[in-house]
Amino acid sequence: MFYYHFRQISTFLTLVLVSTLLMPNANAETIDNQRPRSIHVSGTGKVSVAPDKADLTLSVEVQAKTAEAARAQAANSMDALIKAVKNEGVADKDIQTRSVSLYPNYSPDTANKIIGYQLSNQVAVCIRDINKASDIIDSAVKAGGNSTRVQGINFGIENPKVALGNAREKAYADAKTKAEQYAKLASVTLGSPLHISEGSDIPAAPMPYGEMRMMKAAMADGASTPVQVGEQEVTVTVDVMFGIE
């Protein structure tokens, strides 16, 4: 009787072990059957477009013996700067204060006494008529005086829809060309796309520091500030999964 029960238990354990060993293979076969036969590729499309707007960052920086004096001087300079920008056709909605800071200046010796105050007021100006960028910069610097700082200019595209559409077409064509090549190499027939996902990039184009230095030199010489718009690259990337037969 004991031997009979022992054989039953041994047989049961053997079946459990065999089932356990076969389960991963069964699951793998199920997953393989559910996963579509496909080719997964990515494509890139690029289009160069001339910017049609500029974001200009201006500020005034004033140092004075008292905080009130620094505030008053900076307020007068910024008020004149903003009026000059508006006179060039920039709307109120396109002028935004970015930061206002006031802090003390200390003596360089060990006494570390407060010897004055510095106030900085920064504004961002959106220039929608990019052909007026040079005039706006010149007018702002002239109105704000020596306390004016031109801190940077970024070019952008107001409505990138058309450029994105063209880049999208190029990206998909690039992906399909790759998929067709892989299908030929693998001796299979390329089918319809099963999945498409997109990414896009429209980077701001800042004016290089070297050009900013040239711009300041031109202002000092009395010439009109040179502003070179150039072109921006609109990029679209797409991931496409094509079915195969």
C-alpha positions as CSV (number, residue, x, y, z in Angstrom):
1,M,0.0,0.0,0.0
2,F,2.8,2.4,0.9
3,Y,4.6,1.7,-2.4
4,Y,1.3,2.4,-4.4
5,H,0.8,5.8,-2.7
6,F,4.5,6.7,-3.3
7,R,4.1,5.9,-7.0
8,Q,1.0,8.2,-7.2
9,I,2.8,11.0,-5.5
10,S,5.9,10.6,-7.8
11,T,3.7,10.6,-10.9
12,F,1.9,13.7,-9.7
13,L,5.1,15.6,-9.0
14,T,6.5,14.6,-12.4
15,L,3.4,16.0,-14.2
16,V,3.6,19.3,-12.2
17,L,7.3,19.6,-13.1
18,V,6.6,18.9,-16.8
19,S,3.7,21.4,-16.9
20,T,5.9,24.1,-15.2
21,L,8.7,23.6,-17.7
22,L,6.2,23.8,-20.7
23,M,4.4,26.9,-19.4
24,P,7.1,29.5,-20.5
25,N,7.2,28.0,-24.0
26,A,3.4,28.0,-24.2
27,N,3.3,31.7,-23.1
28,A,6.0,32.6,-25.5
29,E,4.1,31.0,-28.4
30,T,0.9,32.8,-27.3
31,I,2.7,36.2,-27.3
32,D,4.3,35.5,-30.6
33,N,0.9,34.6,-32.1
34,Q,-0.6,37.8,-30.7
35,R,2.3,40.1,-31.8
36,P,1.8,41.3,-35.4
37,R,4.6,40.6,-37.9
38,S,5.9,44.0,-38.6
39,I,8.8,46.3,-39.4
40,H,9.4,49.3,-37.0
41,V,11.3,52.3,-38.3
42,S,11.8,56.0,-37.7
43,G,11.9,58.8,-40.2
44,T,13.1,62.5,-40.1
45,G,11.9,65.4,-42.1
46,K,13.5,68.9,-42.1
47,V,12.3,72.2,-43.6
48,S,14.1,75.5,-43.4
49,V,11.9,78.6,-42.9
50,A,12.6,82.3,-42.5
51,P,11.4,83.5,-39.0
52,D,8.6,86.0,-38.9
53,K,8.8,87.2,-35.3
54,A,11.5,88.1,-32.7
55,D,11.5,88.0,-28.9
56,L,13.8,90.8,-27.7
57,T,15.0,91.0,-24.1
58,L,15.8,94.5,-22.8
59,S,16.6,95.8,-19.3
60,V,17.8,98.9,-17.5
61,E,20.4,98.7,-14.7
62,V,20.9,101.6,-12.4
63,Q,23.3,102.2,-9.4
64,A,22.7,104.9,-6.9
65,K,23.5,105.8,-3.3
66,T,20.0,105.1,-2.0
67,A,17.4,102.5,-2.9
68,E,14.9,105.2,-3.7
69,A,17.3,107.0,-6.0
70,A,18.0,103.7,-7.9
71,R,14.3,103.0,-8.2
72,A,13.5,106.5,-9.5
73,Q,16.3,106.5,-12.1
74,A,15.4,103.0,-13.3
75,A,11.7,103.9,-13.5
76,N,12.4,106.9,-15.6
77,S,14.7,105.0,-18.0
78,M,12.3,102.1,-18.3
79,D,9.3,104.4,-18.9
80,A,11.2,106.1,-21.7
81,L,12.3,102.8,-23.2
82,I,8.7,101.4,-23.2
83,K,7.3,104.5,-24.8
84,A,9.9,104.4,-27.5
85,V,9.1,100.7,-28.2
86,K,5.4,101.5,-28.4
87,N,6.0,104.4,-30.8
88,E,7.6,101.8,-33.1
89,G,4.3,100.0,-33.3
90,V,4.7,97.3,-30.6
91,A,1.3,96.6,-28.8
92,D,0.9,96.6,-25.0
93,K,0.2,92.9,-25.1
94,D,3.6,92.3,-26.6
95,I,5.5,93.9,-23.8
96,Q,5.9,92.0,-20.6
97,T,8.0,92.7,-17.4
98,R,10.1,89.6,-16.7
99,S,11.9,90.7,-13.5
100,V,12.6,93.6,-11.1
101,S,15.4,93.3,-8.6
102,L,16.9,95.6,-6.0
103,Y,19.9,94.8,-3.9
104,P,22.7,96.6,-2.0
105,N,26.3,97.0,-3.1
106,Y,28.9,96.4,-0.5
107,S,32.4,98.0,-0.1
108,P,35.2,95.8,-1.2
109,D,37.1,96.1,2.1
110,T,36.7,94.0,5.2
111,A,34.2,96.5,6.6
112,N,31.6,95.2,4.1
113,K,29.5,98.3,4.4
114,I,26.6,99.1,2.1
115,I,27.8,101.8,-0.3
116,G,24.8,101.9,-2.6
117,Y,22.0,100.1,-4.4
118,Q,21.5,98.5,-7.8
119,L,18.1,98.1,-9.5
120,S,17.5,96.0,-12.5
121,N,14.3,95.9,-14.5
122,Q,13.9,93.5,-17.4
123,V,11.2,93.4,-20.1
124,A,10.5,91.0,-23.0
125,V,9.3,92.6,-26.3
126,C,7.6,90.5,-28.9
127,I,8.4,92.0,-32.4
128,R,5.7,90.7,-34.9
129,D,7.0,92.9,-37.7
130,I,10.5,91.4,-37.9
131,N,11.6,94.0,-40.4
132,K,11.3,96.6,-37.6
133,A,13.6,94.8,-35.2
134,S,16.5,97.1,-36.0
135,D,14.5,100.3,-35.5
136,I,13.0,99.0,-32.2
137,I,16.4,98.2,-30.8
138,D,17.8,101.5,-31.8
139,S,14.9,103.5,-30.4
140,A,14.9,101.6,-27.1
141,V,18.6,102.1,-26.5
142,K,18.4,105.8,-27.4
143,A,15.4,106.4,-25.1
144,G,16.7,104.3,-22.2
145,G,20.2,105.9,-22.2
146,N,23.4,104.4,-20.8
147,S,21.4,102.3,-18.3
148,T,19.9,100.2,-21.1
149,R,21.0,96.7,-21.7
150,V,20.2,94.6,-24.8
151,Q,20.3,91.1,-23.4
152,G,19.3,88.9,-26.3
153,I,17.1,88.3,-29.2
154,N,15.4,85.0,-30.3
155,F,13.7,84.5,-33.6
156,G,10.7,82.3,-34.1
157,I,7.8,81.3,-36.4
158,E,4.4,82.7,-35.6
159,N,2.4,79.9,-37.4
160,P,4.6,76.8,-38.2
161,K,1.6,74.8,-39.4
162,V,2.6,74.8,-43.1
163,A,6.3,74.1,-42.3
164,L,5.3,71.3,-40.0
165,G,3.1,69.8,-42.7
166,N,5.9,69.7,-45.2
167,A,8.4,68.3,-42.6
168,R,5.8,65.6,-41.7
169,E,5.5,64.5,-45.3
170,K,9.3,64.2,-45.6
171,A,9.5,62.3,-42.3
172,Y,6.9,59.7,-43.4
173,A,8.5,59.3,-46.8
174,D,11.9,58.7,-45.1
175,A,10.3,56.1,-42.8
176,K,8.6,54.3,-45.6
177,T,11.8,54.2,-47.7
178,K,13.6,52.6,-44.8
179,A,10.8,50.1,-44.3
180,E,10.7,49.1,-48.0
181,Q,14.4,48.5,-47.9
182,Y,14.1,46.2,-44.8
183,A,11.2,44.4,-46.4
184,K,13.3,43.7,-49.5
185,L,16.2,42.5,-47.5
186,A,14.0,40.2,-45.5
187,S,12.1,38.9,-48.6
188,V,8.7,40.0,-47.3
189,T,6.0,42.2,-48.6
190,L,5.4,45.6,-46.9
191,G,1.9,46.1,-45.7
192,S,-0.1,49.1,-44.2
193,P,1.1,51.1,-41.2
194,L,-0.1,49.7,-37.9
195,H,1.1,52.5,-35.6
196,I,2.4,56.0,-36.1
197,S,3.8,58.4,-33.5
198,E,5.3,61.8,-34.0
199,G,7.7,64.2,-32.4
200,S,8.5,67.8,-33.6
201,D,11.1,70.5,-32.8
202,I,11.0,74.2,-33.6
203,P,14.0,75.6,-31.7
204,A,14.3,79.3,-31.0
205,A,17.2,80.9,-32.9
206,P,19.2,83.2,-30.6
207,M,21.5,85.8,-32.0
208,P,25.1,84.6,-31.3
209,Y,27.1,86.5,-28.7
210,G,29.6,87.6,-31.3
211,E,26.8,89.3,-33.3
212,M,25.5,91.0,-30.1
213,R,28.9,92.5,-29.6
214,M,28.9,93.7,-33.2
215,M,25.4,95.1,-32.7
216,K,26.6,97.2,-29.7
217,A,29.6,98.4,-31.6
218,A,27.3,99.5,-34.5
219,M,25.1,101.4,-32.0
220,A,28.2,103.2,-30.6
221,D,29.3,104.2,-34.1
222,G,25.9,105.7,-34.8
223,A,25.0,103.2,-37.5
224,S,21.7,101.3,-37.6
225,T,21.7,98.1,-35.6
226,P,22.3,95.1,-38.0
227,V,19.8,92.3,-37.5
228,Q,20.3,89.2,-39.6
229,V,17.2,87.0,-39.5
230,G,18.5,83.9,-41.4
231,E,16.4,80.7,-41.4
232,Q,15.2,78.2,-38.8
233,E,14.9,74.5,-39.2
234,V,11.6,72.8,-38.5
235,T,12.1,69.1,-37.7
236,V,9.6,66.3,-37.5
237,T,10.5,62.8,-36.4
238,V,8.0,59.9,-36.8
239,D,8.0,56.3,-35.6
240,V,6.0,54.0,-37.9
241,M,5.2,50.3,-37.5
242,F,4.4,48.6,-40.9
243,G,2.7,45.3,-41.2
244,I,4.4,42.6,-43.3
245,E,3.1,39.7,-45.3
